[in-house]
Amino acid sequence: MGKKFVSIVAQFTEEGKVIPMTLIWEDGRKFSVDRIADIRKAASLKAGGVGLRYDCLIHGKQVYLYKDEDSWFMEI
């Protein structure tokens, strides 16, 4: 298992929170984030690394997106 780095289009709130809106796959396909159920600091047990974990619903599937200091990734 490992990390899959992805590009994210995000919204920044007035309070400084970062909210992912769209995930962009390496081939250019775009997937809207339908819902964010939870945001918390957590470790990726499958891929390693610590950051903010966004529990998202993307295209009808539960996905954990992680934001570390300077990148976004998901577990594969």
C-alpha angles and dihedrals in degrees: 000000000000149000126295109201113214138181118244133198105212141185120223117213126215088254091057098255118146115224118189111225105170133021115212116204121214092258091055099259113143127214123190119227101238097189141352112216099179143000120199142144106263145151122247101237093189100044105021126238135093130244143108111324116209113199099210140176108221121175090343095307130107110242131177111218117191127202115196124178096297111359146048123231143163131208119260 
